[in-house]
């Protein structure tokens, strides 16, 4: 499969790790394995990998398991390569000043906010943080587990109308196709799905990822689906293979739908990626 005919394939989920640990010290959370040691990827290395695979741009998502809430490298890496990279940051939502922290980061150049709810699935509060995200008119990147999808469904009617990108399809179980809890989210037009390597791998365990992607397009529309590699947290194969996997998964889609999934939706969410 050739690169996106529109001229830009976009990777919406990349974690970068600096070569300069003195300037950007690691602060592992212990939630994941030590991917940041096993296959660390600086932004300079990432750009080379993108070029080799004909990927035009990338969304740099704060790697919490490497840096927790120190967003400096994510921000600095994106600022050094405008148009090619854009940063998504996160804060400690349990802090009383979480909204102020989010406002400072978004005012300082962040172009998305990562809302992490993998422990309790809480997405409705703190409401002041949602208000800050809405005021800055940036997407919210939401990370939660499949067991929390009902919480998201209940919260969506009361959230501000900001674009939401659900990481890894909410880690949904695809053994019987698209589960009801995930399918129900299609009723909310602000909700987008990141059909990442993690999601495609989960689909491949039970069938053909091309069939799953077609079902997701039928339910959500391709304009609400986007791809992300999860590199370098996902590093069990080379980056080029992650890209090829995504292109193959999209190979049965209509041309316009394939372009949307591989890059168009991402460009709508992050138009600064030129």
VOPAGU-2260 file (C-alpha; in pm, 1 decimal, decimal comma):
REM VOPAGU-2260
SITE   aa  ch    i         X         Y         Z
SITE  UNK   A    0       0,0       0,0       0,0
SITE  UNK   A    1     143,0     336,5     -99,7
SITE  UNK   A    2     151,2     634,9     139,1
SITE  UNK   A    3    -155,9     850,4     188,0
SITE  UNK   A    4    -233,6     999,5    -157,8
SITE  UNK   A    5    -325,3    1325,1      16,7
SITE  UNK   A    6      45,4    1353,9      93,2
SITE  UNK   A    7      55,3    1307,1     467,2
SITE  UNK   A    8      20,9     999,3     684,4
SITE  UNK   A    9       5,2    1101,6    1050,5
SITE  UNK   A   10     102,7     897,2    1354,0
SITE  UNK   A   11    -120,5    1021,4    1637,4
SITE  UNK   A   12      44,4     831,1    1922,7
SITE  UNK   A   13     421,0     847,0    1969,2
SITE  UNK   A   14     622,3     872,2    2291,1
SITE  UNK   A   15     963,0    1037,8    2268,9
SITE  UNK   A   16    1248,5    1006,4    2516,5
SITE  UNK   A   17    1543,8    1243,2    2525,9
SITE  UNK   A   18    1905,8    1136,8    2484,9
SITE  UNK   A   19    1995,0    1401,8    2743,7
SITE  UNK   A   20    1893,7    1247,7    3074,2
SITE  UNK   A   21    2065,0    1524,1    3271,9
SITE  UNK   A   22    1838,3    1785,3    3118,1
SITE  UNK   A   23    1530,0    1563,2    3102,0
SITE  UNK   A   24    1562,3    1309,4    3384,8
SITE  UNK   A   25    1347,8    1000,3    3371,6
SITE  UNK   A   26    1093,7     952,9    3648,8
SITE  UNK   A   27     941,9     608,2    3586,1
SITE  UNK   A   28     592,9     547,4    3717,2
SITE  UNK   A   29     629,7     169,8    3728,5
SITE  UNK   A   30     297,6     124,1    3548,5
SITE  UNK   A   31     460,9     -28,0    3238,8
SITE  UNK   A   32     777,5    -211,9    3153,0
SITE  UNK   A   33    1097,2     -11,1    3093,7
SITE  UNK   A   34    1035,1      60,8    2725,5
SITE  UNK   A   35    1205,4     398,6    2772,8
SITE  UNK   A   36    1528,2     207,2    2844,1
SITE  UNK   A   37    1480,4     -79,2    2599,2
SITE  UNK   A   38    1409,8     132,1    2289,8
SITE  UNK   A   39    1423,7     503,3    2370,1
SITE  UNK   A   40    1331,7     722,3    2076,6
SITE  UNK   A   41    1440,8    1084,3    2066,6
SITE  UNK   A   42    1256,1    1322,7    1839,4
SITE  UNK   A   43    1555,3    1330,3    1604,0
SITE  UNK   A   44    1548,3     952,1    1572,1
SITE  UNK   A   45    1172,2     961,4    1531,5
SITE  UNK   A   46    1193,5    1201,9    1238,2
SITE  UNK   A   47    1432,5     965,2    1063,6
SITE  UNK   A   48    1191,0     675,1    1118,2
SITE  UNK   A   49     901,4     882,6     985,5
SITE  UNK   A   50    1099,2     968,7     672,6
SITE  UNK   A   51    1195,0     605,9     612,6
SITE  UNK   A   52     828,5     500,6     630,2
SITE  UNK   A   53     675,1     795,1     441,3
SITE  UNK   A   54     492,8     921,4     750,8
SITE  UNK   A   55     456,5    1295,6     735,5
SITE  UNK   A   56     392,8    1400,1    1093,1
SITE  UNK   A   57     345,4    1279,3    1449,1
SITE  UNK   A   58     154,5    1367,5    1762,9
SITE  UNK   A   59     391,5    1349,7    2059,6
SITE  UNK   A   60     192,2    1216,5    2353,3
SITE  UNK   A   61     341,6    1267,8    2698,5
SITE  UNK   A   62     496,1     936,6    2807,0
SITE  UNK   A   63     374,6     926,0    3163,9
SITE  UNK   A   64     543,4     597,1    3244,4
SITE  UNK   A   65     877,7     756,9    3155,4
SITE  UNK   A   66     838,9    1116,6    3277,5
SITE  UNK   A   67     512,4    1124,3    3474,1
SITE  UNK   A   68     396,0    1489,5    3464,1
SITE  UNK   A   69     722,0    1651,3    3353,0
SITE  UNK   A   70     613,7    1755,6    3003,0
SITE  UNK   A   71     925,0    1954,0    2913,3
SITE  UNK   A   72    1072,7    1715,0    2659,7
SITE  UNK   A   73     743,8    1655,1    2481,8
SITE  UNK   A   74     694,5    2031,0    2450,9
SITE  UNK   A   75    1053,5    2110,5    2354,5
SITE  UNK   A   76    1070,2    1828,3    2098,8
SITE  UNK   A   77     754,4    1947,5    1924,7
SITE  UNK   A   78     858,2    2312,9    1937,3
SITE  UNK   A   79    1183,3    2226,9    1762,5
SITE  UNK   A   80     993,1    2074,9    1469,3
SITE  UNK   A   81     675,8    2276,8    1411,2
SITE  UNK   A   82     444,9    2143,5    1144,4
SITE  UNK   A   83     603,1    1800,5    1177,1
SITE  UNK   A   84     526,7    1735,2    1543,5
SITE  UNK   A   85     264,9    1857,9    1788,5
SITE  UNK   A   86     252,9    1798,3    2167,1
SITE  UNK   A   87     -12,8    1648,2    2393,5
SITE  UNK   A   88      52,4    1704,0    2764,0
SITE  UNK   A   89     -88,3    1576,0    3091,6
SITE  UNK   A   90    -111,0    1687,5    3453,3
SITE  UNK   A   91    -184,0    1525,1    3787,0
SITE  UNK   A   92    -563,6    1548,6    3798,3
SITE  UNK   A   93    -559,7    1488,5    4173,7
SITE  UNK   A   94    -377,7    1814,6    4240,5
SITE  UNK   A   95    -589,0    2106,6    4363,0
SITE  UNK   A   96    -416,8    2321,4    4099,0
SITE  UNK   A   97    -472,9    2076,1    3811,4
SITE  UNK   A   98    -672,8    2329,4    3608,8
SITE  UNK   A   99    -404,5    2595,6    3653,8
SITE  UNK   A  100    -136,9    2343,8    3554,7
SITE  UNK   A  101    -332,0    2253,6    3240,3
SITE  UNK   A  102    -387,6    2618,8    3153,6
SITE  UNK   A  103     -17,2    2697,4    3187,7
SITE  UNK   A  104      85,2    2409,7    2960,4
SITE  UNK   A  105    -177,8    2480,7    2696,3
SITE  UNK   A  106     -93,9    2850,2    2698,3
SITE  UNK   A  107     271,1    2750,2    2659,2
SITE  UNK   A  108     224,8    2567,1    2332,2
SITE  UNK   A  109      62,9    2231,2    2402,6
SITE  UNK   A  110    -191,5    2132,9    2138,1
SITE  UNK   A  111    -377,3    1862,9    2325,5
SITE  UNK   A  112    -447,2    1744,3    2677,0
SITE  UNK   A  113    -406,4    1383,9    2788,1
SITE  UNK   A  114    -672,1    1280,4    3040,2
SITE  UNK   A  115    -552,4     960,7    3208,6
SITE  UNK   A  116    -816,0     760,1    3395,3
SITE  UNK   A  117    -675,3     407,6    3391,4
SITE  UNK   A  118    -714,1     359,0    3765,6
SITE  UNK   A  119   -1068,4     470,2    3840,0
SITE  UNK   A  120   -1217,7     556,7    3502,8
SITE  UNK   A  121   -1315,2     902,4    3626,2
SITE  UNK   A  122   -1372,0    1134,2    3332,6
SITE  UNK   A  123   -1629,3    1390,7    3449,8
SITE  UNK   A  124   -1419,6    1557,5    3719,9
SITE  UNK   A  125   -1233,3    1778,7    3780,5
SITE  UNK   A  126   -1466,2    1987,8    3566,1
SITE  UNK   A  127   -1240,4    2297,4    3576,1
SITE  UNK   A  128    -981,7    2103,3    3375,4
SITE  UNK   A  129   -1239,5    2029,9    3104,9
SITE  UNK   A  130   -1326,0    2399,9    3100,8
SITE  UNK   A  131    -960,0    2488,0    3044,0
SITE  UNK   A  132    -933,2    2238,6    2757,5
SITE  UNK   A  133   -1247,6    2383,9    2602,3
SITE  UNK   A  134   -1119,1    2740,2    2641,4
SITE  UNK   A  135    -798,8    2652,4    2455,3
SITE  UNK   A  136    -991,6    2466,8    2183,7
SITE  UNK   A  137    -762,9    2165,0    2174,8
SITE  UNK   A  138    -846,2    1794,6    2163,0
SITE  UNK   A  139    -859,7    1582,1    2475,3
SITE  UNK   A  140    -676,9    1250,6    2446,4
SITE  UNK   A  141    -849,3    1010,9    2683,9
SITE  UNK   A  142    -679,7     701,6    2825,5
SITE  UNK   A  143    -894,2     450,4    3011,2
SITE  UNK   A  144    -960,2      77,1    3022,1
SITE  UNK   A  145   -1241,5    -125,0    2866,4
SITE  UNK   A  146   -1412,1    -167,3    3203,8
SITE  UNK   A  147   -1447,8     211,4    3221,2
SITE  UNK   A  148   -1624,3     259,3    2887,1
SITE  UNK   A  149   -1967,6     275,9    3060,4
SITE  UNK   A  150   -1831,1     561,9    3273,6
SITE  UNK   A  151   -1732,2     748,7    2959,6
SITE  UNK   A  152   -2069,2     685,3    2799,9
SITE  UNK   A  153   -2243,7     828,8    3107,1
SITE  UNK   A  154   -2013,4    1132,1    3124,3
SITE  UNK   A  155   -2012,4    1237,3    2757,6
SITE  UNK   A  156   -2349,0    1422,2    2758,6
SITE  UNK   A  157   -2221,0    1657,1    3028,8
SITE  UNK   A  158   -1874,7    1726,9    2888,3
SITE  UNK   A  159   -1786,4    2037,0    2685,7
SITE  UNK   A  160   -1808,0    1983,2    2308,5
SITE  UNK   A  161   -1433,6    1940,7    2260,5
SITE  UNK   A  162   -1293,2    1674,3    2027,9
SITE  UNK   A  163   -1199,8    1361,7    2224,1
SITE  UNK   A  164    -959,8    1097,2    2093,0
SITE  UNK   A  165    -996,1     768,3    2282,1
SITE  UNK   A  166    -658,0     600,3    2311,1
SITE  UNK   A  167    -630,2     242,8    2180,6
SITE  UNK   A  168   -1010,1     215,0    2135,9
SITE  UNK   A  169   -1033,1     202,7    2513,5
SITE  UNK   A  170    -842,7    -129,9    2516,7
SITE  UNK   A  171   -1165,6    -293,0    2398,9
SITE  UNK   A  172   -1198,9    -670,7    2365,4
SITE  UNK   A  173   -1259,0    -751,3    1998,3
SITE  UNK   A  174   -1311,8   -1125,9    2025,4
SITE  UNK   A  175   -1673,0   -1084,8    1908,4
SITE  UNK   A  176   -1623,9    -780,4    1687,9
SITE  UNK   A  177   -1691,5    -428,7    1815,1
SITE  UNK   A  178   -1823,5    -460,4    2172,8
SITE  UNK   A  179   -2147,0    -285,8    2267,3
SITE  UNK   A  180   -1978,2     -52,5    2517,7
SITE  UNK   A  181   -1751,3      82,7    2245,3
SITE  UNK   A  182   -2016,9      89,0    1973,5
SITE  UNK   A  183   -2244,2     300,5    2194,9
SITE  UNK   A  184   -1991,3     584,2    2180,7
SITE  UNK   A  185   -2069,9     634,8    1812,8
SITE  UNK   A  186   -2376,1     835,8    1920,3
SITE  UNK   A  187   -2146,8    1121,0    2032,4
SITE  UNK   A  188   -1993,8    1304,4    1734,2
SITE  UNK   A  189   -1710,5    1460,2    1935,0
SITE  UNK   A  190   -1573,7    1113,3    2019,1
SITE  UNK   A  191   -1293,5     984,2    1793,6
SITE  UNK   A  192   -1112,4     651,8    1813,9
SITE  UNK   A  193    -738,9     600,6    1799,7
SITE  UNK   A  194    -717,5     263,1    1628,3
SITE  UNK   A  195    -361,5     211,3    1741,6
SITE  UNK   A  196    -121,5     -79,5    1707,0
SITE  UNK   A  197    -253,4    -203,1    2042,2
SITE  UNK   A  198    -608,6    -210,7    1905,9
SITE  UNK   A  199    -505,0    -368,8    1575,8
SITE  UNK   A  200    -306,1    -634,9    1761,3
SITE  UNK   A  201    -610,3    -707,5    1979,0
SITE  UNK   A  202    -820,9    -747,1    1665,2
SITE  UNK   A  203    -560,9    -972,5    1503,1
SITE  UNK   A  204    -585,6   -1213,9    1797,0
SITE  UNK   A  205    -942,0   -1296,2    1694,1
SITE  UNK   A  206    -956,8   -1238,0    1319,8
SITE  UNK   A  207    -862,5    -999,6    1040,5
SITE  UNK   A  208    -790,0    -640,3    1150,0
SITE  UNK   A  209    -912,8    -524,8     808,0
SITE  UNK   A  210   -1258,5    -654,1     892,1
SITE  UNK   A  211   -1261,4    -485,5    1231,0
SITE  UNK   A  212   -1152,5    -153,9    1080,1
SITE  UNK   A  213   -1430,5    -181,1     824,1
SITE  UNK   A  214   -1682,4    -238,6    1104,2
SITE  UNK   A  215   -1553,3      63,6    1295,0
SITE  UNK   A  216   -1582,6     276,8     980,8
SITE  UNK   A  217   -1941,0     158,7     936,0
SITE  UNK   A  218   -2028,8     257,4    1293,1
SITE  UNK   A  219   -1826,7     574,7    1347,6
SITE  UNK   A  220   -1729,9     696,5    1001,4
SITE  UNK   A  221   -1369,1     710,5     889,3
SITE  UNK   A  222   -1355,2    1082,2     972,0
SITE  UNK   A  223   -1365,5     980,1    1341,2
SITE  UNK   A  224   -1090,7     717,9    1322,5
SITE  UNK   A  225    -717,1     774,6    1328,1
SITE  UNK   A  226    -405,2     561,9    1353,8
SITE  UNK   A  227    -127,2     569,3    1611,8
SITE  UNK   A  228     176,4     344,1    1640,5
SITE  UNK   A  229     230,2     366,4    2020,1
SITE  UNK   A  230     602,0     368,9    1941,4
SITE  UNK   A  231     835,2     337,1    2126,2
SITE  UNK   A  232     630,8     193,3    2411,2
SITE  UNK   A  233     525,3     -65,8    2152,6
SITE  UNK   A  234     863,8    -179,4    2023,5
SITE  UNK   A  235     829,6    -553,7    1966,6
SITE  UNK   A  236     886,2    -487,9    1594,1
SITE  UNK   A  237    1051,9    -207,1    1395,8
SITE  UNK   A  238     865,5     116,7    1339,9
SITE  UNK   A  239     840,5      45,6     967,9
SITE  UNK   A  240     646,1    -273,6    1045,1
SITE  UNK   A  241     400,5     -82,6    1264,0
SITE  UNK   A  242     336,1     152,8     972,4
SITE  UNK   A  243     298,2    -135,1     726,8
SITE  UNK   A  244      53,0    -304,1     966,3
SITE  UNK   A  245    -165,0       8,3     968,8
SITE  UNK   A  246    -158,4      40,7     591,0
SITE  UNK   A  247    -250,9    -323,2     548,1
SITE  UNK   A  248    -534,6    -291,3     801,2
SITE  UNK   A  249    -672,4      -3,9     593,0
SITE  UNK   A  250    -621,6    -174,8     258,3
SITE  UNK   A  251    -985,0    -283,8     216,8
SITE  UNK   A  252   -1130,2      59,7     287,9
SITE  UNK   A  253   -1257,3     291,5      18,6
SITE  UNK   A  254    -994,7     542,8     -90,3
SITE  UNK   A  255   -1145,3     838,6      97,2
SITE  UNK   A  256   -1193,2     632,3     412,6
SITE  UNK   A  257    -836,6     503,6     396,6
SITE  UNK   A  258    -700,2     856,3     358,3
SITE  UNK   A  259    -907,4     973,3     655,4
SITE  UNK   A  260    -787,5     691,0     879,6
SITE  UNK   A  261    -421,0     720,8     786,1
SITE  UNK   A  262    -398,6    1099,2     802,3
SITE  UNK   A  263    -708,1    1305,9     731,1
SITE  UNK   A  264    -874,6    1267,5    1070,5
SITE  UNK   A  265    -548,9    1351,9    1243,0
SITE  UNK   A  266    -510,4    1666,1    1034,4
SITE  UNK   A  267    -865,0    1770,4    1127,6
SITE  UNK   A  268    -786,0    1726,1    1497,2
SITE  UNK   A  269    -438,9    1884,5    1473,6
SITE  UNK   A  270    -443,9    2120,9    1172,8
SITE  UNK   A  271    -105,0    2260,1    1267,5
SITE  UNK   A  272      47,2    1941,3    1121,5
SITE  UNK   A  273     115,2    2075,9     774,8
